[in-house]
Amino acid sequence: MSEGIGAPVKRKEDKRFITGKGKYTDDIRMENQTYAAFVRSPHAHAEIKGIETSAAEGMSGVIAVLDGAQLTGDGIGNLICGWAISSKDGSPMNMGAWSALATERVRYVGDAVAVVIAESKDEAQAAAEAVEVSYNELPVAANIAAALAEGAPEIHENAPGNVIYDWELGDGDAAEAALAGAAHVTEMDITNNRLAPNAMEPRSAVATYDDAEDHYTLYSTSQNPHVARLVLSAFYQVAPEHKLRVIAPDVGGGFGSKIYIYPEEIVCLWASMKTRRSVKWTAERTESFLTDAHGRDHVTKARMGFDADGRIVGFKVSTRANFGAYMSLFSSAVPTYLYATLLSGTYDIPAIHCEVLACYTNTVPVDAYRGAGRPEASFVVERLVETAAREMGKDPAELRRVNFVKEFPYQTQVTMNYDSGDFEGNMNQAMEAADWSGFAVRKAEAANRGKLRGIGMACYIEACGIAPSAAVGSLGAGVGLWESAEVRVNPVGTIEVLTGSHSHGQGHETTFAQVVAERFGVPLDSIQIVHGDTDKVQFGMGTYGSRSGPVGISAIVKACDKVEVKVRKIAAHLLERNPDELVMEDSQVKVPGTNKALGWHEVGLAAYTAHNLPAGMEPGLKEGAFYDPENFTFPMGCFIAEVEIDPGTGKTDVVKFVASDDFGVIINPMIVEGQVHGGIAQGVGQALLEEMVYDDGGQPVSGSYMDYTMPRAEDVPSFVVEHHNTRCATNPLGIKGCGEAGAIGSPPAVINAITDAIGNNDISMPATSAKVWAAIQASGTGIAAE
Amino acid sequence: MSTVSMTVNGKAVSADVEDRTLLVDYIREHLRLTGTHVGCDTSQCGTCVIHVDGKAVKSCSMLAAAAEGAEVTTIEGVANGDLHPMQRAFNDNHGLQCGFCTPGMIMSGIDMVNRYKAEGRTLDEAAIRHELEGNICRCTGYHNIVKSIAQAASEM
């Protein structure tokens, strides 16, 4: 089928975006709308001594100036982290109180203290600057080392030493014993740099309170509007769930940063009730840097042991994770169940142990960002394996080959059970596409031009399809991680699919429709995907963790199963045949080998006229399903990066990048490849360019596009993206998920290539020109090349 | 306050605006043409690119008053009925994902093709990547944006 599974169908949703008709939250204007501007802390850590609002209140256009005392006085609850992690000793994590508007203390630069509601944006901003907040500055812990140092300032009273939890996974004694008996041990200190997600659309919210109905409506840049409604209702007590509608219209990218429910949405809803006016807030980019949850920020010590044949015998990892000033919604799960559980990588490792110490600092909260824990794990594993190969004088590809998991299912020592894969197959495909064996010639040619050329590989694995509800529940998750779908066949045969997944660039309106078109043999254009509105769609869990394919589509398949049963019964009844004899194709329900057939629309009409249905059958043709995955899915792949470095400047060019991924069954290869391209660019950005920098006083240094280096078109090459897929064994269509892979596998591939080129393994991300140049000086390779 | 008059997408428009009003705010908030976006506050991201008198301009870096008498084209006005070849190329090549940077990319793309054609220069992949310095995309990794602009360049 040209429109079905596996077809590179052009996207249905494109037309509105390419003609400027997309509808993003900031494009919405409510009647009688006001604007919110937040008063934010300029200090990383301070006591609030007083808030003087009278000057602001007297300014032109100002409707209200509201602060944290009023917010808490109205019973609005604190923000929460929804995943409870316990320390080694069984004690619960130390979650500090986080009010949407700070009351007694501010804990990071950008912490909201008050809000001005005014008739225009300019008036709101001008008045916000006139709000006088007096502070008593406190000592600051701006990074992990400062927060965990002896005598560090205490950021939350209930978190002694700024420790949130001290957690572990795996068998420490077994790992230590294996390392003690190893023929070779590779030991590394690894930093995973702090990143700002930077979806191109800044966060925005428009809240409206209808006092006649006591009902709230929130338009929001959300990846998961139902979860937003649940949290706003159950925890923040902004409005009861049945009196709150959350709509996430077109959303301009998320990458994790739009999962969470932030103070601004809470305050806009509350302020709309206080003022009886619609309230809009849209972040400026600087505000995005100051308030969007950041990603990564790990410091790790790791030791990997090998026997004389190069087999990995044991692996010990100790990680310190920066959570920022407050625990964001998913933060606690990222360095634990999304990180430590992937430390077996693509390898058969008999003993693994990981401990994670999570701490507060006076910085923006840190949470899941594209890959969330899995890029950190992949970076640790793939840097160690590569380094070990060099130390032992082994070919890095062959060392990986010796250690690959080769039989499935495979139970790792860190809870995950890999269902499928052909890791060698992906590596072989990538090596061939990259002309691995011809590298020496290219290196020599580059040297003739005065360039240092290096090649680096990474074989990542990740866990997607998040997640089996009972499993995550037992690990502390506050929610189930199933997905829902409803398939409505209209009386005229057109189909609406309501999904709890949310599309903010992933192309669901096309791929989800492809699945249904193939299933029922109907045209793609007859199918409409509905998402992102809690008033339209049954409860859903939203889009993150590459879950929309493996979990969201599985729910649609399950609902289609139920529709198909009813379609067959109705058609069999009308055609006087057995339901099992019928086939659905070419917009008909047919009896094969005969000319007996009903149009698809005739079946739909029959279901709704209900004049002649099988005895006892309810009218209508609409079915819903909730799909709870039985396991995570495990996309994996082999990435190979080739770089050229100018030894005179340290400037690194990624000249070739090859990916061979295993995503299971692919619905739309064009869209899947696009996901990989974007992920690789983010990973190359992390490896070479991006870092969210705070000075020791907690002031953000890279808080704009003048300072934070986003990857531009010239910073990346065209990518070679190939697939060597094995079917996922645990969901109906065999889908593994593809949204994060590119960002997971690319940082280690790039850094392995750079360290190969310069002959110095001591380099941290981002490998800026200055760092690479210094590393070249330290190793002397630059002089040799010249 | 000043009265400004200009032609936007072929239509004469006139309004009283504050002197500090940026052209992008005039377009989005006064004319309600919301296809032109705002993605940063430092003139880096390029989501606000429009054409002023036939040249690509970041409409966040120009005052509405400075566009007095100008001929302005936004993403809503690039096509005559059907899609512009640059718009079609973005659809053909999956040159967009979330769509937020897309109007600016299309406006920059059209401008660069026009300039290179006028100057008789070849717009190859390296040139396209160089010319996209002022437009940031976080979704596509630029791969398919480059392909889209290359296709449109061969058709325009």
Interface residues (C-beta under 8 A of the other chain):
Chain A: K10 R11 E13 D14 K15 R16 F17 I18 T19 G20 K21 G22 K23 Y24 D26 D27 R29 D122 N198 A199 M200 E201 P202 D250 V251 G252 G253 F255 E284 R285 T286 H504 G505 Q506 G507 M670 I671 E673 G674 Q675 H677 G678 G679 I680 A681 Q682 S704 Y705 M706 M710 P711 R712 A713 E714 V716 S718 F719 G742
Chain B: E18 R20 R28 R32 L33 T34 G35 T36 H37 V38 G39 C40 D41 T42 Q44 C45 T47 T74 I75 E76 A79 L83 Q87 F90 N91 D92 H94 L96 Q97 C98 G99 F100 C101 T102 P103 I106 E125 I128 R129 H130 L132 E133 N135 I136 C137 R138 C139 T140 G141 Y142 H143 N144 I145 V146
